[in-house]
Amino acid sequence: MKLRYNIATHKKINRVKYTLSFLTLAIFALAFITVGITSLNNTRDRFQLEKKLLREYEEKIEKRNRNEENLKIQIDNIKNQWAKTISFVNSLIERKTFPYLARYDFIEERIPEGAFVTRIRLTTENKSAIQFNVSSISKEKLIEAYRVFLKYDLAIQAETQSEGLEKASLEIKIKDEKK
Protein backbone atom coordinates (compact mmCIF):
# COMPACT_ATOMS: atom_id res chain seq x y z
CA MET A 1 0.00 0.00 0.00
CA LYS A 2 1.25 3.34 -0.94
CA LEU A 3 0.61 6.44 1.13
CA ARG A 4 0.92 9.91 -0.22
CA TYR A 5 1.75 12.74 2.07
CA ASN A 6 2.31 16.26 1.01
CA ILE A 7 4.60 17.75 3.58
CA ALA A 8 5.31 20.90 1.62
CA THR A 9 4.76 24.21 3.34
CA HIS A 10 2.79 25.46 0.42
CA LYS A 11 0.54 22.81 -0.89
CA LYS A 12 -0.25 22.95 -4.54
CA ILE A 13 -3.95 23.33 -5.17
CA ASN A 14 -5.59 22.07 -8.31
CA ARG A 15 -7.44 25.20 -9.24
CA VAL A 16 -9.67 23.70 -11.92
CA LYS A 17 -10.91 20.98 -9.60
CA TYR A 18 -11.31 23.48 -6.77
CA THR A 19 -13.20 25.94 -9.02
CA LEU A 20 -15.52 23.25 -10.38
CA SER A 21 -16.24 21.98 -6.86
CA PHE A 22 -16.86 25.51 -5.60
CA LEU A 23 -19.14 26.37 -8.54
CA THR A 24 -21.09 23.14 -8.12
CA LEU A 25 -21.59 23.77 -4.43
CA ALA A 26 -22.47 27.43 -5.09
CA ILE A 27 -25.04 26.44 -7.76
CA PHE A 28 -26.65 23.91 -5.40
CA ALA A 29 -26.67 26.46 -2.59
CA LEU A 30 -28.24 29.11 -4.84
CA ALA A 31 -30.81 26.59 -6.08
CA PHE A 32 -31.75 25.62 -2.50
CA ILE A 33 -31.88 29.24 -1.42
CA THR A 34 -34.07 30.16 -4.43
CA VAL A 35 -36.43 27.24 -3.79
CA GLY A 36 -36.60 28.16 -0.09
CA ILE A 37 -37.28 31.84 -0.78
CA THR A 38 -39.93 30.98 -3.39
CA SER A 39 -41.59 28.56 -0.97
CA LEU A 40 -41.53 31.14 1.83
CA ASN A 41 -42.97 33.81 -0.49
CA ASN A 42 -45.77 31.50 -1.60
CA THR A 43 -46.53 30.58 2.01
CA ARG A 44 -46.45 34.23 3.03
CA ASP A 45 -48.78 35.19 0.15
CA ARG A 46 -51.23 32.43 1.06
CA PHE A 47 -51.05 33.43 4.71
CA GLN A 48 -51.67 37.11 3.88
CA LEU A 49 -54.60 36.19 1.61
CA GLU A 50 -56.12 34.01 4.34
CA LYS A 51 -55.48 36.74 6.89
CA LYS A 52 -57.17 39.31 4.63
CA LEU A 53 -60.18 37.02 4.11
CA LEU A 54 -60.35 36.39 7.85
CA ARG A 55 -60.32 40.16 8.52
CA GLU A 56 -63.09 40.67 5.94
CA TYR A 57 -65.22 37.95 7.54
CA GLU A 58 -64.60 39.39 11.00
CA GLU A 59 -65.64 42.84 9.75
CA LYS A 60 -68.79 41.37 8.19
CA ILE A 61 -69.60 39.55 11.43
CA GLU A 62 -69.04 42.73 13.45
CA LYS A 63 -71.20 44.71 11.02
CA ARG A 64 -73.96 42.10 11.26
CA ASN A 65 -73.73 42.11 15.03
CA ARG A 66 -74.00 45.91 15.07
CA ASN A 67 -76.95 45.76 12.67
CA GLU A 68 -78.55 43.07 14.79
CA GLU A 69 -78.15 45.18 17.92
CA ASN A 70 -79.60 48.21 16.12
CA LEU A 71 -82.51 46.14 14.85
CA LYS A 72 -83.17 44.77 18.34
CA ILE A 73 -83.23 48.33 19.68
CA GLN A 74 -85.60 49.40 16.88
CA ILE A 75 -87.82 46.37 17.52
CA ASP A 76 -87.93 47.18 21.23
CA ASN A 77 -88.82 50.80 20.45
CA ILE A 78 -91.58 49.72 18.07
CA LYS A 79 -92.87 47.23 20.65
CA ASN A 80 -92.91 49.97 23.27
CA GLN A 81 -94.76 52.33 20.92
CA TRP A 82 -97.28 49.67 19.98
CA ALA A 83 -97.64 48.55 23.59
CA LYS A 84 -98.94 52.01 24.46
CA THR A 85 -101.29 51.98 21.46
CA ILE A 86 -102.47 48.45 22.17
CA SER A 87 -103.15 49.22 25.82
CA PHE A 88 -105.07 52.33 24.76
CA VAL A 89 -107.13 50.39 22.20
CA ASN A 90 -107.76 47.58 24.69
CA SER A 91 -108.99 50.13 27.22
CA LEU A 92 -111.36 51.53 24.57
CA ILE A 93 -112.61 48.05 23.77
CA GLU A 94 -113.21 47.32 27.43
CA ARG A 95 -115.26 50.52 27.74
CA LYS A 96 -117.24 50.04 24.53
CA THR A 97 -121.01 50.16 24.63
CA PHE A 98 -121.83 48.80 21.18
CA PRO A 99 -120.59 45.30 20.24
CA TYR A 100 -119.34 45.86 16.67
CA LEU A 101 -117.18 42.75 16.61
CA ALA A 102 -119.99 40.61 17.98
CA ARG A 103 -122.20 41.77 15.09
CA TYR A 104 -119.51 40.92 12.54
CA ASP A 105 -119.02 37.51 14.11
CA PHE A 106 -122.79 36.96 14.15
CA ILE A 107 -123.06 37.42 10.38
CA GLU A 108 -119.82 35.60 9.54
CA GLU A 109 -120.81 32.51 11.52
CA ARG A 110 -124.22 32.25 9.88
CA ILE A 111 -123.49 33.05 6.24
CA PRO A 112 -123.56 29.79 4.23
CA GLU A 113 -120.64 28.45 2.23
CA GLY A 114 -120.57 29.80 -1.30
CA ALA A 115 -121.85 33.22 -0.19
CA PHE A 116 -119.81 36.07 1.25
CA VAL A 117 -120.35 39.50 2.72
CA THR A 118 -119.11 42.39 0.58
CA ARG A 119 -120.17 45.30 2.79
CA ILE A 120 -121.56 45.81 6.30
CA ARG A 121 -123.19 48.93 7.74
CA LEU A 122 -123.70 49.19 11.48
CA THR A 123 -125.27 52.18 13.15
CA THR A 124 -125.54 53.06 16.79
CA GLU A 125 -128.95 54.71 16.30
CA ASN A 126 -130.74 51.45 15.60
CA LYS A 127 -128.65 48.93 17.52
CA SER A 128 -130.67 45.95 16.41
CA ALA A 129 -130.47 46.63 12.63
CA ILE A 130 -127.60 45.43 10.47
CA GLN A 131 -127.45 46.29 6.78
CA PHE A 132 -125.08 44.27 4.60
CA ASN A 133 -124.48 43.22 1.02
CA VAL A 134 -124.11 39.56 0.11
CA SER A 135 -122.65 38.04 -3.06
CA SER A 136 -122.90 34.38 -3.97
CA ILE A 137 -121.72 32.08 -6.73
CA SER A 138 -125.25 30.97 -7.61
CA LYS A 139 -128.90 31.83 -7.06
CA GLU A 140 -129.29 28.72 -4.88
CA LYS A 141 -126.57 29.89 -2.49
CA LEU A 142 -128.21 33.32 -2.27
CA ILE A 143 -131.57 31.69 -1.44
CA GLU A 144 -129.79 29.58 1.18
CA ALA A 145 -128.48 32.82 2.74
CA TYR A 146 -132.04 34.21 2.71
CA ARG A 147 -133.27 31.11 4.58
CA VAL A 148 -130.58 31.49 7.23
CA PHE A 149 -131.46 35.12 7.93
CA LEU A 150 -135.28 34.77 7.66
CA LYS A 151 -135.64 34.27 11.41
CA TYR A 152 -133.95 37.67 11.99
CA ASP A 153 -136.66 39.75 10.26
CA LEU A 154 -134.94 39.69 6.89
CA ALA A 155 -135.65 42.60 4.54
CA ILE A 156 -134.30 42.30 1.00
CA GLN A 157 -133.62 45.81 -0.26
CA ALA A 158 -132.10 45.06 -3.68
CA GLU A 159 -131.09 42.07 -5.76
CA THR A 160 -128.84 42.14 -8.84
CA GLN A 161 -126.67 39.92 -10.98
CA SER A 162 -123.29 41.08 -12.32
CA GLU A 163 -119.96 39.57 -13.22
CA GLY A 164 -121.33 36.07 -12.75
CA LEU A 165 -122.29 36.72 -9.12
CA GLU A 166 -125.68 37.03 -7.50
CA LYS A 167 -125.77 40.12 -5.27
CA ALA A 168 -128.28 41.33 -2.72
CA SER A 169 -128.61 44.10 -0.12
CA LEU A 170 -130.11 42.79 3.09
CA GLU A 171 -131.20 44.16 6.43
CA ILE A 172 -131.76 42.06 9.52
CA LYS A 173 -132.76 42.93 13.06
CA ILE A 174 -131.22 41.12 15.98
CA LYS A 175 -131.59 41.49 19.68
CA ASP A 176 -128.64 41.11 22.07
CA GLU A 177 -128.07 37.63 20.74
CA LYS A 178 -124.58 36.28 20.92
CA LYS A 179 -123.69 33.21 18.92
Secondary structure as UniProt FT lines:
FT   HELIX           15..94
FT   HELIX           100..110
FT   TURN            113..114
FT   STRAND          115..122
FT   TURN            127..128
FT   STRAND          129..136
FT   HELIX           139..149
FT   HELIX           150..152
FT   STRAND          155..162
FT   TURN            163..164
FT   STRAND          165..173
//
